[in-house]
Amino acid sequence: MSAKNTVITATTRLFLQGDVSAIDEYFGPTYLQHSTLAADGVAGLRALAGNLPADFKYEPVRAYGEGDLVVTHGIYHGFGPAPLVAFDVWRVADGRIVEHWDSLTPVVDPTVSGRTQTDGPTEVTETDKTAANKALVEEWVAKVLVGGDYSILADYVSTSSYAQHNPEAADGLDGFGAAAGKWAEAGKLLAYKKLHTIIAEGNFVYTRAEGDFGVPVIYNDLWRIEDGKIVEHWDVIVPVPADLPHSNGVF
């Protein structure tokens, strides 16, 4: 079973069907937790799963994998008063999940673009261009997001079609520019410092980075590529919490 299928099977059993026996079958004994919600190890996961509220529900939307890493994109209901959009990253070894990172943010309705934080294409295409698309996004992050050279933004992002799912930004480069201006006025400069994780499958590339957005944050971005340009973007930006239920950090 591929790493992606292992994660899909495990999360379906655990979060959609409420089958806690999936923990013993699909999570390794050395399970390392970076989540802001659960304590470390299998015991921490078991405690979380055993205390889910009656109205808990998970809506899976996307799953992409590269090597031993898998990213899932979906919506959790029941962790708080509002549904939470989440990116989860899972590392698989020898058929079991052995490490997990996540970031969750409230669903916003309406959004500036009129799109939701999770709608849009899900199907993997351009499977023969995975390496090229990954290299494109890696360079985009290094030169523009970390390097701060926005003069070359159009070298990476389509100028004709850029669908935006960030709840505060409209479609297109103009929409992104307007949102960035408002953020800057509010003291929230879009500052990426270090790329920690990149996962590519076909036309989808996910990145997880640390930076600042008024406060230290985790940037989770999903980029859809078409004909060598970024044409769609989803994200979850969350503050780095002061306290965690473990000592493993968030990265």
C-alpha positions, 0 to 999 in steps of 0.5 A, spaced: 500 500 500 502 506 498 503 512 503 497 516 501 493 510 501 495 508 508 493 515 510 487 515 507 485 508 509 487 510 516 484 517 517 477 514 514 477 509 519 479 513 525 475 520 523 470 518 519 468 511 521 470 512 529 474 506 529 479 507 534 482 500 532 485 503 526 490 506 531 493 499 532 493 497 525 496 504 522 500 508 527 507 506 529 509 505 536 514 511 535 509 516 533 511 523 533 506 528 534 507 535 532 500 537 532 497 543 537 491 539 539 494 532 541 499 529 546 505 525 543 505 518 541 500 513 540 497 514 547 496 522 545 492 520 539 488 515 543 486 520 548 484 525 543 480 520 539 477 517 545 475 524 547 472 526 540 465 530 541 458 527 539 458 532 533 465 530 531 465 530 523 471 530 518 470 532 511 476 530 507 477 534 500 484 532 498 490 528 499 497 528 495 503 524 496 510 524 495 515 518 497 514 517 505 510 524 506 502 525 505 498 532 505 491 532 506 486 538 506 479 537 509 474 540 514 474 538 522 467 539 525 467 539 533 474 541 535 471 548 536 465 552 535 466 553 528 468 548 523 476 548 522 479 548 515 486 543 516 492 541 512 495 535 515 502 532 514 503 525 515 510 521 514 509 513 513 514 508 514 514 501 513 506 501 512 505 505 518 504 513 520 510 515 524 509 522 524 504 528 524 504 535 523 497 540 522 494 547 522 487 548 523 483 555 522 476 557 522 472 557 516 470 564 513 464 565 510 463 569 505 470 570 503 473 576 498 473 571 492 467 568 493 470 561 493 471 557 499 477 555 503 477 548 500 473 548 493 476 547 486 479 542 483 482 536 486 484 531 481 491 530 480 494 531 472 501 533 469 503 526 473 509 527 468 511 534 470 511 532 478 519 534 478 518 540 474 512 543 478 516 542 485 522 545 482 518 551 480 514 552 487 521 551 490 524 556 486 518 561 487 518 560 495 526 561 495 526 567 490 519 571 492 516 569 498 523 568 502 527 572 498 522 578 497 523 579 490 516 581 488 518 584 481 519 577 478 512 574 481 509 574 474 514 569 472 511 564 477 504 566 477 499 566 471 497 573 469 491 571 466 488 566 471 489 565 478 484 563 483 484 565 490 482 561 496 485 565 501 479 568 505 481 575 505 484 576 497 480 576 491 482 572 485 488 574 480 495 578 482 491 584 483 487 581 488 493 578 491 497 585 491 491 589 494 490 584 500 498 584 501 497 592 502 491 591 507 495 586 511 501 591 511 497 597 513 495 592 519 502 591 521 502 584 518 507 583 513 507 577 509 514 574 511 516 567 509 523 565 513 524 558 512 521 552 507 520 546 512 516 541 507 514 540 500 510 535 497 508 534 490 504 530 486 503 532 479 499 539 478 499 540 486 505 542 490 504 543 498 509 547 502 509 548 509 514 554 512 515 558 518 515 566 518 512 572 520 505 575 519 504 580 525 506 574 529 510 568 528 506 563 524 506 557 520 504 558 513 501 552 509 500 553 502 497 548 496 499 551 489 496 548 483 500 548 477 498 549 469 503 549 464 508 551 468 505 557 472 501 557 478 494 558 477 490 556 484 492 557 491 489 555 498 492 556 504 492 556 512 496 561 516 496 560 523 500 563 529 505 558 532 502 557 539 506 559 545 504 552 549 504 545 546 501 538 549 508 535 547 516 538 546 516 536 539 515 543 536 511 545 530 516 544 525 
